[in-house]
């Protein structure tokens, strides 16, 4: 799943995809309606790719939590974000069994369910979405990644033109603090 271009904007419902960068902002596209609009640099945005959820021993990337939810619900929609507190906590326990009940708030669980369902509706939640890319092998390496007898052979760097262009997000102070802090709230 490519979450690197999917963002949440503080004060705006839904999820958006970064389309391109402007001199003073960005062009974004609503993931469900495909409607494009522009936003200014002062908007507080959160990249879903930078969000993680707390467990008692580590932080789990949102991508992995979405994968757990998808597998638990056969890649179908999950419960509504408007479900009861008890239903949402049960949903969270099944999705991330070791989640930190002190640091993952009820509002985070609601947002997780809502974002999952938005991404599902937009076609981002499929079995193929979670397939990990096979690591590429270079000359002198076998498929398992073991270096063969020719380990002194220099590896060629990929040309920079092959790297996909990802617009850089200039976040406001609030968004920077949210992604750098140890507690990444989902909102």
JOQUIVEN-V92492 format. One record per backbone hydrogen bond with DSSP energy under -0.5 kcal/mol. CO is the residue of the C=O (numbers start at 1). NH is the residue of the N-H. E is the energy in kcal/mol with one decimal. If there is no record, write none. Layout:
co=CO nh=NH e=E
co=CO nh=NH e=E
//
This chain:
co=1 nh=3 e=-1.1
co=3 nh=6 e=-1.4
co=3 nh=49 e=-0.8
co=5 nh=18 e=-2.8
co=6 nh=48 e=-2.3
co=7 nh=16 e=-2.6
co=8 nh=10 e=-0.5
co=8 nh=46 e=-2.4
co=9 nh=12 e=-2.3
co=15 nh=31 e=-2.0
co=16 nh=7 e=-3.5
co=17 nh=29 e=-2.1
co=20 nh=27 e=-2.9
co=22 nh=25 e=-0.6
co=24 nh=41 e=-1.4
co=25 nh=22 e=-3.0
co=26 nh=28 e=-0.5
co=26 nh=39 e=-2.5
co=27 nh=19 e=-2.9
co=27 nh=20 e=-1.4
co=28 nh=37 e=-2.4
co=29 nh=17 e=-2.8
co=30 nh=34 e=-1.9
co=35 nh=30 e=-2.4
co=37 nh=28 e=-3.2
co=39 nh=26 e=-2.3
co=40 nh=43 e=-1.5
co=43 nh=45 e=-0.8
co=43 nh=172 e=-0.6
co=44 nh=10 e=-2.9
co=46 nh=8 e=-2.1
co=47 nh=50 e=-1.7
co=48 nh=51 e=-1.3
co=51 nh=62 e=-2.5
co=53 nh=60 e=-3.2
co=54 nh=100 e=-1.9
co=58 nh=55 e=-2.7
co=59 nh=61 e=-0.5
co=60 nh=53 e=-2.9
co=61 nh=64 e=-0.8
co=61 nh=65 e=-1.5
co=62 nh=66 e=-2.8
co=63 nh=67 e=-1.9
co=64 nh=68 e=-2.2
co=65 nh=69 e=-2.4
co=66 nh=70 e=-2.7
co=67 nh=71 e=-2.4
co=68 nh=72 e=-2.3
co=69 nh=73 e=-1.6
co=70 nh=75 e=-3.5
co=71 nh=74 e=-1.0
co=73 nh=76 e=-1.6
co=80 nh=83 e=-1.6
co=84 nh=88 e=-2.5
co=85 nh=89 e=-2.2
co=86 nh=90 e=-2.1
co=87 nh=91 e=-2.3
co=88 nh=92 e=-2.3
co=89 nh=93 e=-2.3
co=90 nh=94 e=-1.8
co=91 nh=95 e=-1.8
co=92 nh=96 e=-3.0
co=96 nh=99 e=-2.1
co=98 nh=56 e=-1.9
co=99 nh=101 e=-0.9
co=100 nh=104 e=-2.2
co=103 nh=105 e=-0.8
co=105 nh=109 e=-1.8
co=106 nh=110 e=-2.2
co=107 nh=111 e=-2.1
co=108 nh=112 e=-2.3
co=109 nh=113 e=-2.3
co=110 nh=114 e=-2.4
co=111 nh=115 e=-3.1
co=112 nh=116 e=-2.5
co=113 nh=117 e=-2.2
co=114 nh=118 e=-2.2
co=115 nh=119 e=-2.7
co=116 nh=120 e=-2.4
co=117 nh=121 e=-2.5
co=118 nh=122 e=-1.9
co=119 nh=124 e=-2.8
co=119 nh=125 e=-0.7
co=120 nh=123 e=-1.5
co=124 nh=126 e=-0.9
co=126 nh=129 e=-1.0
co=126 nh=130 e=-0.6
co=127 nh=130 e=-0.8
co=128 nh=131 e=-1.2
co=138 nh=141 e=-1.9
co=140 nh=148 e=-2.4
co=142 nh=145 e=-1.8
co=146 nh=142 e=-2.2
co=149 nh=151 e=-0.9
co=150 nh=153 e=-1.3
co=159 nh=162 e=-1.6
co=160 nh=163 e=-1.3
co=164 nh=166 e=-0.6
co=165 nh=167 e=-0.5
co=168 nh=170 e=-0.6
co=169 nh=171 e=-0.9
co=172 nh=176 e=-2.3
co=173 nh=177 e=-2.2
co=174 nh=178 e=-1.8
co=175 nh=179 e=-2.0
co=176 nh=180 e=-1.8
co=177 nh=181 e=-1.7
co=182 nh=184 e=-0.8
co=183 nh=185 e=-1.2
//
